[in-house]
């Protein structure tokens, strides 16, 4: 159960980082 929780936490972190980078690149392109 602990492994599953850490796996989902890692997946969530990667998703947030990817979204943050994507939004950042979009803002840079708009400016």
Backbone as a printed PyTorch tensor [residue, N CA C, xyz], in Angstrom:
tensor([[[  0.8370,  -1.1990,   0.0000],
         [  0.0000,   0.0000,   0.0000],
         [  0.8730,   1.2500,   0.0000]],

        [[  1.9630,   1.1790,   0.7480],
         [  2.8700,   2.3360,   0.8190],
         [  3.4940,   2.6060,  -0.5480]],

        [[  3.8480,   1.5140,  -1.2480],
         [  4.4610,   1.6680,  -2.5690],
         [  3.4760,   2.2980,  -3.5450]],

        [[  2.2100,   1.8770,  -3.4540],
         [  1.1740,   2.3980,  -4.3470],
         [  0.9560,   3.8840,  -4.0950]],

        [[  0.9630,   4.2710,  -2.8280],
         [  0.7630,   5.6770,  -2.4640],
         [  1.9090,   6.5350,  -2.9850]],

        [[  3.1420,   6.0480,  -2.8080],
         [  4.3070,   6.8150,  -3.2560],
         [  4.3150,   6.9040,  -4.7820]],

        [[  3.8560,   5.8440,  -5.4510],
         [  3.8060,   5.8410,  -6.9100],
         [  2.8310,   6.8960,  -7.4220]],

        [[  1.6420,   6.9640,  -6.7870],
         [  0.6460,   7.9560,  -7.1960],
         [  1.1310,   9.3600,  -6.8850]],

        [[  1.8630,   9.5100,  -5.7710],
         [  2.4000,  10.8180,  -5.3920],
         [  3.4130,  11.2720,  -6.4300]],

        [[  4.2620,  10.3390,  -6.8810],
         [  5.2710,  10.6550,  -7.8940],
         [  4.5950,  11.0230,  -9.2080]],

        [[  3.5580,  10.2830,  -9.5680],
         [  2.8290,  10.5390, -10.8120],
         [  2.1760,  11.9180, -10.7580]],

        [[  1.6090,  12.2660,  -9.6010],
         [  0.9540,  13.5570,  -9.4230],
         [  1.9720,  14.6860,  -9.5270]],

        [[  3.1510,  14.4870,  -8.9400],
         [  4.2040,  15.5050,  -8.9780],
         [  4.6520,  15.7410, -10.4170]],

        [[  4.8360,  14.6700, -11.1690],
         [  5.2560,  14.7820, -12.5720],
         [  4.1990,  15.5220, -13.3860]],

        [[  2.9350,  15.2170, -13.1310],
         [  1.8370,  15.8590, -13.8570],
         [  1.8020,  17.3570, -13.5660]],

        [[  1.9760,  17.7240, -12.2920],
         [  1.9640,  19.1370, -11.9010],
         [  3.1360,  19.8790, -12.5350]],

        [[  4.3180,  19.2600, -12.5230],
         [  5.5060,  19.8930, -13.1120],
         [  5.3050,  20.0740, -14.6120]],

        [[  4.7430,  19.0520, -15.2750],
         [  4.5080,  19.1340, -16.7200],
         [  3.5210,  20.2470, -17.0490]],

        [[  2.4480,  20.3400, -16.2510],
         [  1.4530,  21.3900, -16.4700],
         [  2.0670,  22.7620, -16.2400]],

        [[  2.8910,  22.8920, -15.2040],
         [  3.5240,  24.1740, -14.8890],
         [  4.4370,  24.5980, -16.0380]],

        [[  5.2100,  23.6640, -16.5800],
         [  6.1070,  23.9720, -17.6970],
         [  5.3060,  24.3410, -18.9410]],

        [[  4.2250,  23.6020, -19.2000],
         [  3.3910,  23.8660, -20.3710],
         [  2.7570,  25.2480, -20.2930]],

        [[  2.2310,  25.6020, -19.1160],
         [  1.6140,  26.9210, -18.9220],
         [  2.6740,  28.0090, -19.0570]],

        [[  3.8550,  27.7700, -18.5110],
         [  4.9440,  28.7480, -18.5920],
         [  5.3380,  28.9940, -20.0430]],

        [[  5.4550,  27.9270, -20.8220],
         [  5.8310,  28.0660, -22.2290],
         [  4.7370,  28.7900, -23.0020]],

        [[  3.4920,  28.5130, -22.6830],
         [  2.3660,  29.1630, -23.3610],
         [  2.3820,  30.6620, -23.0850]],

        [[  2.6480,  31.0460, -21.8330],
         [  2.6870,  32.4640, -21.4730],
         [  3.8400,  33.1570, -22.1850]],

        [[  4.9840,  32.4670, -22.2780],
         [  6.1480,  33.0540, -22.9520],
         [  5.8320,  33.2720, -24.4330]],

        [[  5.1250,  32.3230, -25.0390],
         [  4.7840,  32.4450, -26.4620],
         [  3.7800,  33.5620, -26.6940]],

        [[  2.8500,  33.7490, -25.7520],
         [  1.8280,  34.7920, -25.8920],
         [  2.4470,  36.1830, -25.7940]],

        [[  3.4480,  36.3100, -24.9080],
         [  4.0570,  37.6290, -24.7040],
         [  4.8990,  38.0210, -25.9130]]])
